[in-house]
Each structure stands twice: as structure tokens, then as C-alpha cells.
Amino acid sequence: MISESFTIAPDTATKILDSQNFEQHIYIHNNHSNKMYVGGSNVTAINGLHLDNGEMLEIRIPQDNELYAISESSSGGISVVRPR
């Protein structure tokens, strides 16, 4: 497994998963006191999947897709765990 941590800002989407030529099965954990939103490169609080403080999400990302995150208000941490 590969574990990565990212600092997510409220004003710019941050890439948290690179595109691969296979489906990816990942776990995302919100380590921040504010909500985080995940989605495509245009992710916002309106169109993103939201993660509350301390929430974990298990998700499958289709082949050739990237995943981004943005914070609700202040910068905070998000962790991603994925197979090698």
C-alpha cells in the first residue's frame, strides 16, 4: 500500500491522485476540522463529494482519471491510501 498526505487549500483544487491505465481502489480520510470536497479538476463545494471532519471514503477511480480535492474554508490535511 502507498500512503500519501496532502495539504488542501480552499481556493485551488489540489491533485490527490494521478491518472493510471487501470482502475484504482483508494481510501481517502479527511484529517481537517473543515469539510473537504473531492472530484475532478474543477471540484468545488457545489459539485464535489463532501467529506466531513474525520470521515473516510472508499472509492474506485476509473482508468485514465485523476482526483482532486478542495477545502471548505482554511487549509488542512487529507490522506490517501492506495495499492501499489
N, C-alpha and C positions, 0 to 999 in steps of 0.2 A: 504494500500500500504506500501511496505517496500522500503526505500531509503538507498542506501549504496554508499560510495565513496571509491575509491581505488587509491593508488599511483602506477603508472605503470612505470617500468624501461625499457630501451632499450635492455637490454641483456638477460633478463629472462622473460618467459611468466608467467603472474600472473592470477590465477584463479579468475574470477569475478562472476561466477555463479555455484553453486553446482548442482549435478545431483539430480533429483527428479523422483518419479514414476508417473509423469503426465507431459503433455506438459506445458511449461512455456511461457507466453507472457510478454516480457520485453521491456523497453526503455533504451537506452544507450546514454549518452551525453559525448562528448569529451570536457573537461574543460581545455585542454592544448593548447599551441601555436603550437605544432607539430602534425603531423598525428599520429593516433593510429590505430592499426590493431587488429581485433578480429577473433577468430577461435578456433580450437582445441588446445590441449596441445602442439602441435608442430607449433603454429602460428608464422609466420614471415612476413616481409614486402612483400615477394613474394607471399605467399599463403593466406594471411589474407584479410578479408573485411576491407577496409580502411575507417576511419572517419577523415575528415578534422577538423581543429580547429573550435569549436563551433557547429559542426554537431551533429544531433541527429538521432538515428536509432531505429526503432521499429522492433522487431524480435520475432519470435516464435522458441523456442528451444524444439526439440522433447524429449519425455520421455527418461530418463536414459542418458542424455548428459550433459556435462559441457561446460562452455565457458571461454576462456582465452583471455588476451589482452597483447599487447606489444607496446612500444612507438617507434617512428621513430628515435629519437636521444637522447634527455635528458628525465629524469624522469618527469612525470606530472600526472594530475588527470583525472579520468574518473568516471562518476556517473551511477548507475544502479537503476532503479525503477521497482518494480515488485509487483504483487498482493500477498497477504498473502496465 
